[in-house]
Amino acid sequence: TTITLTIDGMTCVHCEKAVQKAIKSIDAEAQTTINRPAGTACITSEQPPDMFVAAIVKEGYSASL
């Protein structure tokens, strides 16, 4: 399943890495594409989307479906 999350607050490469780390903490095998300028993350995973949202929010970013 591929989901696209809207993420606010990514301003630099460090932010992208933090979001990537949060996603991988939920599913290490997830395929991800993070687009910082657009503020999105596309994730291919069988895990529930709300788990990724919660992990990204825990990192200090605003995330929504």
Secondary structure, DSSP 8 states (H G I E B T S, - for coil): -EEEEEEE---SHHHHHHHHHHHHHH-TT-EEEEETTTTEEEEE-SS-HHHHHHHHHHTT-EEE-
